[in-house]
Amino acid sequence: MESGEFPQQELTGICLRTCMIHYAAYRNIFPLWALGEYRRHVLLPSYSI
């Protein structure tokens, strides 16, 4: 789309082939979650002894 958004699909995810999810905020939350995971695992690695 011209605004940079992707068209809304009917389903966002499926869990165990029985639970179908339509989560409108998923497209906004997933990138933030992924960046947080990257920061936690790559930029701030924990050192275990």
Backbone as XML, in Angstrom:
<?xml version="1.0"?>
<chain id="A" units="angstrom">
  <residue number="1" name="MET">
    <atom name="N" x="0.834" y="-1.174" z="0.000"/>
    <atom name="CA" x="0.000" y="0.000" z="0.000"/>
    <atom name="C" x="0.882" y="1.241" z="0.000"/>
  </residue>
  <residue number="2" name="GLU">
    <atom name="N" x="0.336" y="2.336" z="-0.388"/>
    <atom name="CA" x="1.101" y="3.571" z="-0.477"/>
    <atom name="C" x="1.575" y="4.072" z="0.879"/>
  </residue>
  <residue number="3" name="SER">
    <atom name="N" x="0.831" y="3.790" z="1.932"/>
    <atom name="CA" x="1.201" y="4.257" z="3.268"/>
    <atom name="C" x="2.273" y="3.379" z="3.913"/>
  </residue>
  <residue number="4" name="GLY">
    <atom name="N" x="2.666" y="2.301" z="3.274"/>
    <atom name="CA" x="3.663" y="1.400" z="3.830"/>
    <atom name="C" x="3.070" y="0.270" z="4.644"/>
  </residue>
  <residue number="5" name="GLU">
    <atom name="N" x="1.770" y="0.257" z="4.829"/>
    <atom name="CA" x="1.124" y="-0.808" z="5.576"/>
    <atom name="C" x="0.818" y="-1.976" z="4.649"/>
  </residue>
  <residue number="6" name="PHE">
    <atom name="N" x="0.668" y="-3.135" z="5.239"/>
    <atom name="CA" x="0.263" y="-4.279" z="4.440"/>
    <atom name="C" x="-1.232" y="-4.491" z="4.623"/>
  </residue>
  <residue number="7" name="PRO">
    <atom name="N" x="-1.899" y="-5.041" z="3.624"/>
    <atom name="CA" x="-3.346" y="-5.233" z="3.746"/>
    <atom name="C" x="-3.683" y="-6.213" z="4.867"/>
  </residue>
  <residue number="8" name="GLN">
    <atom name="N" x="-4.771" y="-5.956" z="5.548"/>
    <atom name="CA" x="-5.189" y="-6.803" z="6.665"/>
    <atom name="C" x="-5.616" y="-8.166" z="6.148"/>
  </residue>
  <residue number="9" name="GLN">
    <atom name="N" x="-5.002" y="-9.184" z="6.678"/>
    <atom name="CA" x="-5.358" y="-10.546" z="6.320"/>
    <atom name="C" x="-6.448" y="-11.029" z="7.267"/>
  </residue>
  <residue number="10" name="GLU">
    <atom name="N" x="-7.064" y="-12.116" z="6.926"/>
    <atom name="CA" x="-8.118" y="-12.641" z="7.786"/>
    <atom name="C" x="-7.564" y="-13.223" z="9.079"/>
  </residue>
  <residue number="11" name="LEU">
    <atom name="N" x="-6.410" y="-13.883" z="9.015"/>
    <atom name="CA" x="-5.829" y="-14.495" z="10.208"/>
    <atom name="C" x="-4.409" y="-13.992" z="10.402"/>
  </residue>
  <residue number="12" name="THR">
    <atom name="N" x="-4.023" y="-13.773" z="11.640"/>
    <atom name="CA" x="-2.657" y="-13.379" z="11.951"/>
    <atom name="C" x="-1.812" y="-14.591" z="12.294"/>
  </residue>
  <residue number="13" name="GLY">
    <atom name="N" x="-2.375" y="-15.560" z="12.978"/>
    <atom name="CA" x="-1.620" y="-16.746" z="13.348"/>
    <atom name="C" x="-2.524" y="-17.896" z="13.711"/>
  </residue>
  <residue number="14" name="ILE">
    <atom name="N" x="-1.947" y="-19.075" z="13.731"/>
    <atom name="CA" x="-2.691" y="-20.275" z="14.102"/>
    <atom name="C" x="-1.863" y="-21.020" z="15.141"/>
  </residue>
  <residue number="15" name="CYS">
    <atom name="N" x="-2.506" y="-21.432" z="16.215"/>
    <atom name="CA" x="-1.841" y="-22.132" z="17.309"/>
    <atom name="C" x="-2.398" y="-23.551" z="17.402"/>
  </residue>
  <residue number="16" name="LEU">
    <atom name="N" x="-1.541" y="-24.530" z="17.268"/>
    <atom name="CA" x="-1.923" y="-25.945" z="17.375"/>
    <atom name="C" x="-3.029" y="-26.347" z="16.402"/>
  </residue>
  <residue number="17" name="ARG">
    <atom name="N" x="-3.113" y="-25.658" z="15.287"/>
    <atom name="CA" x="-4.077" y="-25.942" z="14.217"/>
    <atom name="C" x="-5.534" y="-25.805" z="14.644"/>
  </residue>
  <residue number="18" name="THR">
    <atom name="N" x="-5.784" y="-25.282" z="15.842"/>
    <atom name="CA" x="-7.161" y="-25.160" z="16.308"/>
    <atom name="C" x="-7.539" y="-23.737" z="16.693"/>
  </residue>
  <residue number="19" name="CYS">
    <atom name="N" x="-6.584" y="-22.931" z="17.059"/>
    <atom name="CA" x="-6.861" y="-21.574" z="17.535"/>
    <atom name="C" x="-6.379" y="-20.570" z="16.494"/>
  </residue>
  <residue number="20" name="MET">
    <atom name="N" x="-7.297" y="-19.871" z="15.865"/>
    <atom name="CA" x="-6.950" y="-18.880" z="14.861"/>
    <atom name="C" x="-7.000" y="-17.489" z="15.484"/>
  </residue>
  <residue number="21" name="ILE">
    <atom name="N" x="-5.971" y="-16.688" z="15.225"/>
    <atom name="CA" x="-5.824" y="-15.389" z="15.871"/>
    <atom name="C" x="-5.955" y="-14.270" z="14.847"/>
  </residue>
  <residue number="22" name="HIS">
    <atom name="N" x="-6.753" y="-13.297" z="15.159"/>
    <atom name="CA" x="-6.829" y="-12.065" z="14.376"/>
    <atom name="C" x="-6.482" y="-10.945" z="15.341"/>
  </residue>
  <residue number="23" name="TYR">
    <atom name="N" x="-5.253" y="-10.461" z="15.266"/>
    <atom name="CA" x="-4.741" y="-9.513" z="16.235"/>
    <atom name="C" x="-4.274" y="-8.280" z="15.478"/>
  </residue>
  <residue number="24" name="ALA">
    <atom name="N" x="-5.063" y="-7.222" z="15.504"/>
    <atom name="CA" x="-4.786" y="-6.034" z="14.694"/>
    <atom name="C" x="-3.497" y="-5.331" z="15.095"/>
  </residue>
  <residue number="25" name="ALA">
    <atom name="N" x="-3.110" y="-5.368" z="16.357"/>
    <atom name="CA" x="-1.901" y="-4.675" z="16.807"/>
    <atom name="C" x="-0.635" y="-5.507" z="16.603"/>
  </residue>
  <residue number="26" name="TYR">
    <atom name="N" x="-0.759" y="-6.738" z="16.113"/>
    <atom name="CA" x="0.395" y="-7.620" z="15.932"/>
    <atom name="C" x="1.452" y="-6.974" z="15.051"/>
  </residue>
  <residue number="27" name="ARG">
    <atom name="N" x="1.032" y="-6.317" z="14.003"/>
    <atom name="CA" x="1.997" y="-5.708" z="13.081"/>
    <atom name="C" x="2.771" y="-4.580" z="13.736"/>
  </residue>
  <residue number="28" name="ASN">
    <atom name="N" x="2.246" y="-3.992" z="14.801"/>
    <atom name="CA" x="2.968" y="-2.939" z="15.507"/>
    <atom name="C" x="3.808" y="-3.496" z="16.647"/>
  </residue>
  <residue number="29" name="ILE">
    <atom name="N" x="3.339" y="-4.531" z="17.290"/>
    <atom name="CA" x="4.022" y="-5.069" z="18.460"/>
    <atom name="C" x="5.175" y="-5.993" z="18.081"/>
  </residue>
  <residue number="30" name="PHE">
    <atom name="N" x="5.029" y="-6.799" z="17.041"/>
    <atom name="CA" x="6.074" y="-7.757" z="16.686"/>
    <atom name="C" x="7.416" y="-7.099" z="16.404"/>
  </residue>
  <residue number="31" name="PRO">
    <atom name="N" x="7.500" y="-6.010" z="15.620"/>
    <atom name="CA" x="8.814" y="-5.390" z="15.396"/>
    <atom name="C" x="9.460" y="-4.895" z="16.692"/>
  </residue>
  <residue number="32" name="LEU">
    <atom name="N" x="8.670" y="-4.341" z="17.610"/>
    <atom name="CA" x="9.222" y="-3.891" z="18.890"/>
    <atom name="C" x="9.712" y="-5.076" z="19.720"/>
  </residue>
  <residue number="33" name="TRP">
    <atom name="N" x="8.954" y="-6.152" z="19.718"/>
    <atom name="CA" x="9.365" y="-7.351" z="20.439"/>
    <atom name="C" x="10.668" y="-7.902" z="19.857"/>
  </residue>
  <residue number="34" name="ALA">
    <atom name="N" x="10.754" y="-7.952" z="18.518"/>
    <atom name="CA" x="11.947" y="-8.481" z="17.865"/>
    <atom name="C" x="13.168" y="-7.619" z="18.177"/>
  </residue>
  <residue number="35" name="LEU">
    <atom name="N" x="13.018" y="-6.306" z="18.180"/>
    <atom name="CA" x="14.133" y="-5.426" z="18.525"/>
    <atom name="C" x="14.553" y="-5.614" z="19.981"/>
  </residue>
  <residue number="36" name="GLY">
    <atom name="N" x="13.595" y="-5.803" z="20.859"/>
    <atom name="CA" x="13.914" y="-6.057" z="22.261"/>
    <atom name="C" x="14.681" y="-7.359" z="22.446"/>
  </residue>
  <residue number="37" name="GLU">
    <atom name="N" x="14.275" y="-8.397" z="21.728"/>
    <atom name="CA" x="14.984" y="-9.673" z="21.797"/>
    <atom name="C" x="16.399" y="-9.538" z="21.249"/>
  </residue>
  <residue number="38" name="TYR">
    <atom name="N" x="16.555" y="-8.797" z="20.165"/>
    <atom name="CA" x="17.883" y="-8.568" z="19.588"/>
    <atom name="C" x="18.773" y="-7.846" z="20.594"/>
  </residue>
  <residue number="39" name="ARG">
    <atom name="N" x="18.231" y="-6.814" z="21.214"/>
    <atom name="CA" x="18.996" y="-6.047" z="22.205"/>
    <atom name="C" x="19.393" y="-6.939" z="23.376"/>
  </residue>
  <residue number="40" name="ARG">
    <atom name="N" x="18.469" y="-7.749" z="23.831"/>
    <atom name="CA" x="18.728" y="-8.597" z="24.994"/>
    <atom name="C" x="19.768" y="-9.674" z="24.696"/>
  </residue>
  <residue number="41" name="HIS">
    <atom name="N" x="19.717" y="-10.264" z="23.500"/>
    <atom name="CA" x="20.600" y="-11.389" z="23.196"/>
    <atom name="C" x="21.900" y="-10.986" z="22.517"/>
  </residue>
  <residue number="42" name="VAL">
    <atom name="N" x="21.909" y="-9.878" z="21.768"/>
    <atom name="CA" x="23.102" y="-9.508" z="21.007"/>
    <atom name="C" x="23.835" y="-8.337" z="21.654"/>
  </residue>
  <residue number="43" name="LEU">
    <atom name="N" x="23.123" y="-7.287" z="21.962"/>
    <atom name="CA" x="23.777" y="-6.096" z="22.489"/>
    <atom name="C" x="24.094" y="-6.197" z="23.979"/>
  </residue>
  <residue number="44" name="LEU">
    <atom name="N" x="23.289" y="-6.931" z="24.737"/>
    <atom name="CA" x="23.503" y="-7.087" z="26.178"/>
    <atom name="C" x="23.565" y="-8.566" z="26.548"/>
  </residue>
  <residue number="45" name="PRO">
    <atom name="N" x="24.556" y="-9.283" z="26.036"/>
    <atom name="CA" x="24.602" y="-10.717" z="26.348"/>
    <atom name="C" x="24.920" y="-10.936" z="27.823"/>
  </residue>
  <residue number="46" name="SER">
    <atom name="N" x="24.326" y="-11.957" z="28.394"/>
    <atom name="CA" x="24.607" y="-12.296" z="29.794"/>
    <atom name="C" x="25.753" y="-13.301" z="29.823"/>
  </residue>
  <residue number="47" name="TYR">
    <atom name="N" x="26.577" y="-13.136" z="30.801"/>
    <atom name="CA" x="27.713" y="-14.031" z="30.955"/>
    <atom name="C" x="27.440" y="-14.961" z="32.123"/>
  </residue>
  <residue number="48" name="SER">
    <atom name="N" x="27.277" y="-16.234" z="31.840"/>
    <atom name="CA" x="27.051" y="-17.206" z="32.913"/>
    <atom name="C" x="28.355" y="-17.941" z="33.199"/>
  </residue>
  <residue number="49" name="ILE">
    <atom name="N" x="28.596" y="-18.189" z="34.450"/>
    <atom name="CA" x="29.845" y="-18.851" z="34.856"/>
    <atom name="C" x="29.543" y="-20.287" z="35.234"/>
  </residue>
</chain>
